[in-house]
Amino acid sequence: MATLHAQVERMRTARDNLVRMRSRIDLSAPPPDDLPRRREWVAREVLAHTVEMLPYWLGEIERVIAGPIEPVPFGRTPADLVRMLTVDRDRTLPTFELYARLDNSLERVLRRLLELDERQAARRGLHKSRGEMTVRQIVDVMLADHIEEHCKQLAAALETEAAARA
C-alpha cells in the first residue's frame, strides 16, 4: 500500500464532492465586483482558491523533500499576497475552466503523493505559524483537511446564495 494512500483517498472523495456541486456552481451568481478580502467568499472564489492551493502545496512539499537541511522553511499564511491575488484573478474564470484546472492539478498531486516513500513522508518542514511538520502532516493538514474544509465552505456558500434568492 502507498505511504499516503489514506490521504489520497480523502482527496479523491473531496474531488467527487466538488464535482457533485458543479451544476449548482454553474448556476450561481458571478462573484461581486468587490474583491474577496474582507467578506465571505462566494462559491466561485472558494473553487478558485481550491484550484490554486493544490499546486502551491505540492510545490511546498517538494521544497521540503529536496531541502538540504531539516527542518526546511515552507508555506504561507492566509494573508499571503500571491494567494489573494490569484483568487482575485481566477474567481471570474468560467466554471468549466476552473474544473479543468482542478482535474489537472489534483491528478498531478495525487500521482505524486502515491510515489512518496516513508523516508520522504517523514521529511520535516518548518511553517512560520504551525511550526515543525512532517511531509505526512503537511499532506494531512494543507491538502486533505484543506480540500475537505473547502468542500464544506463551498456547500455553505451555495446554500447562502440559494437562501438569498428565495
N, C-alpha and C positions, 0 to 999 in steps of 0.2 A: 504494500500500500504506500502511496505517496506520503511524504512527510507532512504536507499541508492539505491533505485530502479533505478533512472536515471543513476547513475554511473555504476551500474551493467549492464544495457543495453548498455552503451557506450563500456564497456569492452567486452561484447558479440559480438558487431559489429566489434570491433578491431580483436577479435579472428577469426571471419568469414573472414575478410580481410587477415589475416595471412594464413588461410587455402587456400584461393584462390591463394596465391603466392607459395604454396608448390611445385608444379611441376617445377616452374622456379628455386626455390632454389635447388631442386634435381639435376637439370641440370647445376647449377652454378659451377664455378671452386672451388676447395678446397681453404681454406684460405692460404695466402702466408706463407712462413716459418718464416718471421719476425713477432714479436708479435705486436698486435694492440694497441700499446701505443702512438705512435707518427704519426699515419696516420689515414685516414678514415677507418672505419670498413667495411669489406665486408659482404655480406648477411648472411653467417653462424655465423659470430661474432655478428651481430645485433640480430639474432634469439637466440643465446646462452645467450646474456645479457637479452633479454626479458624473457627467461625461468628462469634465476636466480633471476631476480628482483622481481618476483611475490611473492615467499615465503619469501623473505627478507622483503618486505614492509608489508606483513601480520604480520610477527613477530614483526615489529616495532609498528604496530597498536595495537597488543595485549599487548605490553610493555606499551603503553600509557594508554590503558584501565585499566590495572592492577596496574598501578603506584599508590603508596600511597599518593603522594603529587604532585599537579599540579603546573606548567607545568612539564611534565615528559621528561627528555632528551631522544632524539631519533634521528635516522637517520645516514646518511653518506654523503660524498661528492663524486663527480666523481673520485677523486684521491684515493679513498679507496682501499687499497692493496688487501683485500679479493675479492672485486668486480672485480678488474683487473685480479687476478689470476684465478678466476672462469671462466671468459670469455676465458682466455688463455687456460685453461684446456678443456673446453667444446666445443670450436669452431671447433674441428675436429671430434666430435661425428657424427655418421650418422644422416641424416636428420630425419629418422623415429624415432630415439631415442629422438631428440630434440622436435619433435611434440608430442610424447607420454608424455614427461615431461611437455610440455606446457599444454596439455589437463588435466593432473592430477593436476597440480598446479593451473591452472585457475579455474577449477571446485571447488577446495577446497576454494580458495579465494572468489569466487562468493557466495558459500554456506554460508560462514562465514559472509560476508558483509550483506547478506539478513537477518541474525539473529540479527544484531545490532539494538538496540533501540535508541531513541532520546538522552537519557542520555549518552549512550556510544559514540554516534556520536559527542556529544558536549564536550567530554573529551579533555583536552588540552595537547599538547606536545610542546617541545622546540627543534627546529632544529638548529644546530650550524651556518648555514648560512641563512636560511629562517626565523628564529625567531619562534614566537609562532604560532601554528597551531592547529585547532581542528581535531579530527579524520575525520570528514567530509571533511575538507580541505586536509588532508593527502591523503584520498582516491581520491579526485578530482585531485590533482597535482601529487602525487607519483605513483598512479596506473592508473587512467583513462587517464589523459593527457599524462602520460609517455608511456603507451602502444600505444596510438594513434600516438604519435611522432615517436615511433619506427616502426610503420607500414609505415609511410611516409619515414623514413630513409631506411628501408628495400627495399621499392619500388625504391627509388633513387639509392641504391647500385646495384640493379638488372639492372636498366637502364644503369648505368655507365658501368657495365660489358658487357652488350649487345652491347653498342656503341663501346667498346674497341675491341670486336670480329668482328665487322662489317667492 
